[in-house]
Amino acid sequence: MNKEELISKLKTIVKPYIQDEEAFANLSENTDFIKDLKINSANLVDVILDVEDEFDIEIDNEAMEKMLSVKAAMEIIEAKLANK
């Protein structure tokens, strides 16, 4: 899976939880889920659960705490997929 496909899947996953449409329209690797998209911490857990379902991976607590931006999410997903 290439970077664009991964970002596209992440956009689909986070869309129901975003509070800032403009930031979502400009979503990139540098987008922060909480600061830019205004996703609250409870919804961030939902995003992580959706990521687990979408990619059939398990995200442990340590990785979960780091998953605050698109770039971090991509790195965690890629690492988990590589270990499958």
Steps between C-alpha positions, in 0.01 A plus 500: 500500500647835402490826694209647305286188552577505871413870534180440304395218735583713804289786361203264467551378857532843665230681300210420739694643795645825366387843618698712252400450135768734365782314677350172378498626141872575535586178684862399455768303683552798727136523611447461875180316592429707811644845421410519130193280455364573851436131568446456874681231696195274528451508124871441449451162669221431248737596216759255633240221530389571142863489384542162670189367322592646160855367496442187714773601745522545876626830637642475851478777760854623434429546127158645577655781707723595206223496240421871507574598141453361152875436469516312833192296407655408164826391665316286756272342237794425269701347787207284612429384143868414451489281812192302390 
